[in-house]
């Protein structure tokens, strides 16, 4: 079927078989235009295409990767009526089925691969080569760096003379020093920041009132709790904000500069745009600069500089820079030498912009927002109810200080004075557990926030990969083995060269060849002697070694270099060209290797093609799989080339929908469209620090909690912006300083430890918060009602004892057993507060039952101190046992508490029971009352647990949105419903395609 889709297209979905046996699926719907330079069918319609069986079989990756080569392989589309859903590709007698979320102009947004064997076979004898295959050289995509016209006018400095001192001084005043602005955090102000927040303000206000009415015991307790909470946070974090200092340490200190006709050493801080600097092997580039194509000695050169900018851009391979190219401050010269003119300095450089992003990233943490929200709710009900009690008692009794003293005690007992401390201790214990696993927590609240992370954006180079160029599977010509290519590449390697490619080759040979193990002299190869060596140079683009076989006395030459040079040297090789193209399409760097034939030192034969790649870390794939199993979506965000990112994603088992950075800054797309791309894509490539920052920012605006892992300077802004920034082992100082968590052990497996530990801590914190809010609601409602109805109040010492004993016991929750969720945890404040109100009201009902049964049934007067004792024991025990229920959403027996936690809670209540039985602080009630109240509290706990489970069972976001229909909730509910319909349609269509393909087998 070689018909233009514009002619005679079917009007409905059909199943057809083409003349080469491929199952074709068509639909008459409309899809966005494809710009395919090589496609004979330039159509805006759904289409089925089939090329001749003689068409070259490039890899399937090149088809999905190159939007301008959509017809290199056999393509068939099944397009949904409303939106295209599927893409089927045929390659090597198999059908590849892709489920596509969305088609866009020139781009496939998401793919989900399933391979299905095809019975149809194509005879190899029909495959003929119509013309020689051309070698495809991958074009390196450079980061664009615009130079304003007014700055461009200053860059035409005479390279043999440089700027004059006077001109340099003027420009220094205009552009400033070539250094990063220094920002420091005052440690005193940082310590005082721990006394801010809704709950902290309420506790501090209570402390002031305690001092006014001279309740010094209350005052001391309040001050102690505030100090303990602040000290825990300040000492545990010990942040020492030094991100900008670390960035400064990556800069060079001195530079070679032409000034007043002299080539002098100059402090890099004195560099200005227009300065002509010299760059040599090993130099740290002092500022952004443009290469002039002039050697340091003054002559014209056609050579290049090999630049390692992995810490800046995330590129795994050294980049070749030629005349006119821009080199960036803080990158390292690995090979070559050349003059360059400075284009940007200080905060205007590539690294300077990263520093600016770090300095502006100051936001309130997620945990602080949650605590403040809880605090605002508790403050509201406390102020309203206590205020009414205050007005009522002032009107009835009229003694200001006495009424204020009583209301103060009631407030202290009601508000969760221990809430910040318990949460801080819980997080501190978690941080200590993580430290034992070599995960250092710099910001304590990051422990809680990591539990809620649903998207983990990860840098590639040095994070998912080793940041080491290594030997990959080579292409071998007939008659040669892997050992042959390793040995000959080792013989042609430049001894002692500080080059990552040569180092990778030598390392692979030494690890795999027995002949190179246990050598007495590591510079010699047993049985061989290199008699002559021609090193690599930019003109020949290869190395050449003359080697003597000491055993056979044979002399031969080995040449290693650029694939096109070696293929030309051997007189052409069609299969090798295809192999190089295949490697290039996957982002692997190829090197050709050839040796002379026996008896002729001028005729070469091809051994094969060496392939090099920065490989994934050994544990990266397993870490990603485990993160996914915990509901965390891992996205790759890298500055490396797009094809390299896709190859690494393939090896890691990630989705390979990696988009380039242009999608993030496309002016033709709305913010909503760009955000959807961020959500749906598996990653982004060819990004700069601003792009990584934007990815994190867009995902956060979507309401997601985002984690970011990285190791380089280019990752620092995103690490700072993310809810949880994680710097991996071997990271730069800049990344370490910007991060919240630092991994001390190699690999990423400890990230999963961090997720599981943080989720256990989160469950403990949420269970305590639920218990404490419930207790506060119960306490305030009961005393508000009983004060207005019966004008009854409890002795102050008993109120304070309730608060102290119960909060002290719940500190042990930090070591309680916890049920780890397999989805990201959320506070769900609406659910939390609603459940607290329900449980609080049920507890209030139990309190009224105790009060009136004791008063009316057993005849205990309101003035009898025994009534205070009865109510104290009930209010101490009944809400306290609820914490056994709030530990998890299911029934309490599904995950029993730890022995330590159980003993602490029961111990405090047994203590309270004994002081009530024997009347230590108020009237004695005896064993019958004491044991009965404790047993009733335990029995009532079972009732509350049943209520909690059923509330969780029937609770849904839809119910919340309908009960409290705020604009944001209605919008979110509508989006969820649309997404659910869309997913259902996708799954239904996928099932249809699967059925059709299976029928075709």
C-alpha positions, -999 to 999 in steps of 0.1 A, spaced: 0 0 0 18 31 -13 -11 54 -16 -10 91 -6 -34 94 24 -52 123 7 -65 99 -19 -93 74 -12 -89 73 26 -113 50 44 -141 67 62 -142 43 91 -119 22 111 -107 -9 91 -84 -38 95 -63 -44 64 -31 -62 54 -5 -45 32 14 -61 4 43 -69 28 21 -85 54 18 -57 79 -14 -52 98 -26 -17 90 -52 2 110 -68 34 97 -93 60 109 -106 90 91 -101 115 120 -80 146 118 -46 149 135 -21 178 137 3 182 108 36 164 107 66 182 92 85 152 77 112 163 53 117 128 40 80 118 39 63 117 5 30 121 23 26 156 38 -9 153 52 -31 166 80 -50 133 81 -47 101 100 -27 77 78 -13 43 73 22 41 57 42 12 45 76 14 29 92 -12 7 108 -42 25 140 -28 11 139 2 33 167 4 59 158 -10 92 170 17 116 163 12 153 129 18 166 144 44 189 154 66 160 118 65 147 103 76 179 131 101 186 134 118 152 102 136 145 114 144 110 120 107 101 86 92 109 86 70 78 120 54 80 103 23 93 68 8 87 43 31 106 7 25 112 -17 47 132 -49 39 150 -64 73 158 -92 78 184 -121 99 172 -114 126 198 -77 122 203 -51 99 188 -43 70 211 -21 45 195 10 41 173 21 8 159 56 3 145 69 -27 127 106 -37 130 125 -69 125 94 -91 122 78 -77 153 50 -53 160 57 -25 185 26 -10 200 27 24 217 -1 38 237 0 76 231 -14 101 255 -14 129 231 -2 138 196 12 172 191 28 190 162 61 172 156 61 153 189 49 121 205 42 129 242 40 95 259 48 59 250 40 26 267 57 -2 249 45 -38 244 63 -61 221 42 -87 202 58 -114 180 47 -114 144 45 -147 124 52 -130 91 88 -134 81 108 -115 55 134 -134 36 169 -119 41 177 -126 4 153 -99 -7 172 -73 13 195 -55 -10 213 -22 -6 204 2 -33 230 29 -24 257 32 2 245 43 36 257 77 47 273 82 81 251 103 103 270 126 126 250 137 157 249 174 160 256 186 195 229 210 208 246 239 225 230 261 252 220 294 235 236 324 251 224 357 237 248 387 238 230 421 237 242 444 209 256 470 233 277 443 250 287 428 216 303 462 207 327 458 236 340 424 226 361 434 196 394 437 216 427 434 199 438 399 209 475 408 207 472 438 230 441 434 252 424 462 271 442 491 286 442 496 323 420 527 321 394 509 299 393 479 322 387 502 352 357 519 334 342 485 326 348 473 361 327 502 374 300 495 348 297 457 351 311 451 387 335 426 399 336 391 386 323 374 417 290 363 432 272 384 458 275 371 493 243 365 514 246 352 549 219 342 574 221 357 609 222 327 633 203 347 660 175 356 636 174 320 625 170 308 661 143 333 667 124 321 637 116 289 656 94 310 679 71 320 650 39 304 638 3 302 648 6 277 677 39 293 689 22 327 691 -7 313 711 16 296 735 37 327 739 5 347 746 -4 322 773 30 326 788 26 364 790 -8 360 807 8 334 831 34 360 841 7 387 845 -13 366 870 19 353 886 13 316 878 51 310 877 48 272 874 27 276 842 51 303 830 81 280 835 65 251 817 55 272 787 90 288 784 107 254 787 85 239 760 92 268 736 129 266 742 131 228 738 112 230 705 134 258 691 167 241 702 157 208 687 151 224 653 181 247 655 206 220 666 193 192 643 194 213 612 226 233 617 221 245 582 250 270 579 236 285 547 266 285 524 252 277 489 267 309 474 300 304 492 302 269 477 295 283 442 323 308 447 347 280 455 342 264 421 356 295 404 392 300 393 414 324 414 438 336 388 437 340 350 461 348 322 450 380 306 463 404 279 465 439 294 483 468 279 501 445 255 514 422 282 502 386 290 499 389 328 484 369 358 453 387 371 428 381 399 397 367 383 375 392 402 391 419 381 381 405 348 356 425 326 338 419 294 362 424 265 393 410 283 413 385 262 422 355 283 443 324 277 429 289 282 451 259 286 449 222 296 436 219 332 425 256 335 392 264 353 376 289 330 372 322 350 343 338 332 319 331 303 340 337 271 340 333 233 368 313 217 388 334 192 405 306 172 439 320 181 465 300 200 480 313 232 512 319 213 493 343 189 489 322 157 457 312 140 445 277 149 418 253 135 420 232 166 393 228 193 391 228 230 378 198 249 357 212 277 343 193 307 311 212 317 293 183 333 290 201 367 273 230 349 251 215 322 250 178 331 266 166 299 283 133 305 309 137 277 335 164 272 323 189 246 344 200 216 345 238 213 358 256 183 362 292 172 331 313 180 318 288 206 310 300 241 328 284 271 313 288 306 327 300 338 338 271 362 340 245 335 374 228 329 397 226 299 405 189 292 424 193 260 438 221 238 447 257 242 432 289 228 426 326 235 391 338 243 373 371 249 353 375 281 316 380 273 299 379 308 311 382 344 298 378 379 261 373 383 255 375 345 275 343 338 259 308 335 269 299 370 259 334 383 224 330 371 222 297 390 234 316 421 206 342 416 180 315 414 193 300 447 191 334 465 155 341 455 142 307 465 129 314 500 95 300 506 76 287 536 79 250 539 51 225 534 53 213 570 51 248 584 21 255 563 3 224 577 12 233 613 0 268 608 -32 256 593 -38 233 623 -28 261 646 -52 286 630 -81 262 635 -72 255 671 -67 292 678 -101 300 663 -120 276 684 -99 284 716 -102 321 713 -140 320 706 -149 295 733 -125 308 760 -135 343 751 -172 335 757 -163 318 791 -142 349 801 -171 373 793 -196 350 811 -174 347 843 -165 384 843 -202 392 842 -210 368 870 -180 371 893 -163 403 882 -128 397 896 -105 403 866 -73 385 878 -92 355 892 -112 351 860 -81 356 839 -62 330 860 -89 304 855 -92 311 818 -54 310 814 -53 275 830 -81 264 808 -63 277 777 -30 261 786 -47 228 792 -66 231 759 -40 243 734 -15 218 722 15 233 739 34 201 733 24 198 696 55 215 681 78 197 705 63 162 699 65 168 661 101 180 664 112 151 685 95 127 661 113 142 632 146 143 651 143 106 659 137 99 622 167 120 612 188 100 635 175 67 620 184 81 585 218 92 596 226 56 606 219 47 569 242 75 557 214 99 549 221 133 565 190 155 571 200 192 570 165 206 573 144 187 599 110 193 583 123 177 551 117 143 569 80 150 569 78 165 535 96 135 519 67 113 529 44 134 507 67 136 476 48 122 446 73 133 419 110 129 421 129 149 395 164 134 391 195 147 374 211 121 351 248 127 350 264 117 384 230 109 399 214 82 379 247 75 361 282 72 373 296 103 355 323 80 342 328 72 305 329 34 302 333 8 275 300 -5 262 291 -34 239 312 -29 207 304 -36 171 327 -64 158 336 -73 123 337 -109 112 366 -128 126 373 -105 156 363 -109 193 357 -85 221 392 -94 234 407 -84 201 391 -50 201 401 -44 238 437 -55 233 442 -34 201 425 -4 215 448 -6 245 479 -9 223 468 23 205 459 42 237 481 72 245 501 62 277 494 85 307 469 107 288 445 125 310 416 119 287 383 103 297 380 83 265 415 68 267 410 62 304 377 43 298 394 21 272 424 13 294 402 5 324 380 -18 303 410 -37 289 427 -40 323 395 -54 338 387 -79 311 420 -91 296 440 -117 316 472 -106 298 469 -72 315 463 -85 350 492 -89 375 518 -73 352 551 -64 367 552 -31 347 518 -15 341 531 5 312 540 -26 292 518 -53 275 533 -88 279 543 -102 245 540 -68 227 561 -37 223 549 -4 209 578 9 188 562 41 175 532 61 185 515 91 168 491 108 193 457 122 185 455 156 168 426 176 154 438 172 118 441 135 115 415 127 142 431 95 151 460 79 170 484 54 153 506 29 170 532 6 155 534 -26 175 557 -56 174 546 -90 185 576 -103 205 566 -139 200 559 -140 163 582 -110 154 552 -97 134 550 -59 131 516 -42 126 499 -9 130 468 -1 149 447 30 142 420 43 165 399 75 159 368 91 146 345 65 128 345 84 95 383 86 95 388 49 102 361 38 78 378 58 51 411 44 61 399 8 54 383 18 21 347 19 33 325 -5 52 287 -5 48 278 -25 79 301 -4 100 284 28 88 251 13 98 265 2 132 278 38 139 245 53 129 227 29 152 251 38 181 247 75 174 210 72 173 212 58 209 235 85 221 266 63 223 300 77 213 317 55 187 354 51 179 367 31 150 396 6 154 416 -9 125 449 -27 121 471 -36 92 468 -69 74 497 -93 79 527 -85 57 514 -51 46 518 -20 68 498 2 45 466 -18 41 441 -17 71 412 -39 80 384 -29 103 383 -46 137 352 -29 149 336 1 166 342 9 202 311 23 219 313 45 250 286 57 274 283 71 309 264 40 324 237 40 350 246 33 386 242 -4 395 213 4 418 195 31 398 171 9 379 160 -9 411 157 24 430 134 38 403 113 6 403 110 7 441 101 45 440 74 37 415 61 9 437 57 36 465 38 58 441 66 82 434 70 91 397 106 95 387 114 121 360 148 126 344 158 163 341 192 166 325 214 190 306 227 162 285 218 155 249 183 142 241 194 110 225 217 102 254 189 108 279 166 84 260 192 57 259 199 60 297 161 60 303 158 28 283 185 11 303 169 21 335 135 9 325 120 44 326 96 58 301 114 72 271 92 103 266 120 127 271 114 162 257 139 189 250 139 221 269 121 241 242 88 226 255 93 246 287 97 280 270 75 276 239 58 310 235 30 294 215 19 272 244 -1 283 274 11 278 310 -15 250 314 -2 232 283 34 234 295 24 222 329 6 192 314 38 184 295 57 184 327 32 160 343 30 136 314 66 136 302 92 111 316 118 138 316 135 167 299 169 170 282 192 198 271 180 219 300 198 247 318 195 255 356 166 279 348 147 251 331 152 226 360 139 253 383 109 259 361 100 221 359 100 220 397 80 252 399 53 241 374 48 208 392 45 225 425 19 249 411 0 217 402 -3 210 439 24 182 438 52 179 463 84 176 444 117 160 453 149 168 433 181 148 433 213 162 418 251 166 422 262 196 401 262 233 402 234 232 376 212 213 400 216 237 429 187 261 421 162 232 416 175 215 447 167 247 467 133 252 450 121 216 455 101 206 486 129 181 493 163 186 477 186 156 478 223 159 470 239 125 461 273 111 471 302 129 454 282 161 448 296 195 445 297 219 474 270 240 457 246 211 455 253 200 490 247 234 504 214 239 485 200 205 494 179 195 524 192 159 525 227 147 516 235 111 507 269 100 520 268 65 505 273 59 467 241 51 448 205 60 452 191 30 472 191 51 503 165 74 488 140 45 492 151 42 528 144 79 532 109 74 517 99 45 539 114 61 571 97 95 564 64 78 557 66 60 591 74 93 607 45 110 589 20 84 602 32 90 637 30 127 633 -5 126 618 -18 102 644 -5 125 671 -20 156 654 -54 138 651 -53 128 687 -43 162 699 -69 181 679 -95 157 690 -85 162 727 -85 200 723 -120 199 706 -133 177 734 -117 197 762 -129 231 749 -165 220 741 -170 202 774 -157 229 796 -174 256 775 -208 239 779 -203 228 816 -192 263 826 -223 279 810 -248 252 821 -235 242 856 -210 270 864 -186 242 873 -149 242 870 -120 219 877 -91 227 900 -62 243 881 -36 217 892 -56 189 877 -60 207 844 -22 213 842 -16 176 851 -37 164 822 -17 184 797 17 175 811 12 138 817 -6 131 784 19 151 762 49 136 780 36 101 773 29 108 736 65 119 731 72 81 729 52 80 697 85 88 679 94 51 683 60 36 678 53 10 651 39 26 619 21 12 589 40 25 558 17 37 530 24 26 494 12 59 481 25 94 490 11 106 523 -12 136 526 -24 155 556 -59 159 542 -67 187 567 -104 187 559 -106 150 567 -84 154 598 -104 183 613 -138 167 604 -128 134 621 -114 154 651 -147 172 654 -167 139 653 -145 121 678 -143 153 700 -181 155 701 -184 118 710 -159 122 737 -178 153 750 -210 131 751 -191 105 773 -178 133 796 -214 146 801 -225 111 808 -198 107 835 -206 141 850 -244 137 853 -243 100 863 -219 108 891 -239 139 901 -275 127 897 -273 89 899 -247 86 926 -256 119 943 -221 134 943 -225 172 947 -209 197 923 -189 211 953 -177 176 963 -140 173 954 -147 136 944 -165 149 913 -134 168 902 -114 136 907 -139 115 887 -139 140 858 -101 143 859 -95 106 855 -121 103 827 -108 134 808 -72 121 813 -79 85 801 -107 85 776 -92 109 750 -57 95 757 -67 59 747 -79 74 714 -43 76 702 -43 39 699 -70 43 672 -56 74 654 -24 55 646 -38 42 614 -69 44 592 -79 8 597 -88 -11 629 -62 -7 656 -54 -44 657 -42 -43 621 -9 -28 633 -4 -31 671 15 -3 689 51 -9 700 56 -22 736 74 10 746 46 32 733 19 10 749 37 10 782 41 48 782 4 55 775 -9 29 799 17 38 825 5 74 827 -31 64 831 -24 38 857 -5 66 876 -35 89 872 -58 61 884 -37 56 916 -36 93 925 -74 94 920 -80 62 940 -60 75 970 -69 112 966 -34 126 963 -44 159 947 -82 159 953 -109 137 969 -103 99 970 -127 79 948 -117 44 958 -109 13 936 -144 8 923 -146 42 906 -110 42 895 -110 8 878 -145 14 864 -136 47 847 -104 32 831 -124 1 818 -152 24 804 -125 45 787 -110 14 771 -144 1 760 -154 35 746 -121 35 726 -134 4 707 -166 24 698 -145 54 686 -123 31 665 -153 17 647 -166 52 640 -131 62 627 -128 33 603 -163 39 588 -156 76 584 -124 68 565 -142 41 545 -168 64 531 -147 96 529 -138 108 494 -127 140 478 -160 141 459 -178 141 492 -156 170 505 -161 190 473 -199 186 475 -201 193 513 -178 223 511 -179 234 474 -152 260 472 -142 272 437 -108 254 439 -124 221 450 -151 223 423 -124 229 397 -102 201 410 -132 177 410 -141 185 374 -105 179 363 -105 145 381 -137 135 364 -124 145 329 -92 126 336 -111 95 346 -131 95 314 -100 100 294 -82 71 311 -112 49 306 -112 56 269 -75 51 266 -77 17 283 -107 6 262 -89 15 229 -57 -1 241 -77 -33 247 -91 -31 212 -57 -27 195 -43 -55 216 -71 -78 204 -66 -68 167 -28 -74 169 -33 -108 186 -58 -118 159 -32 -109 132 -6 -133 146 
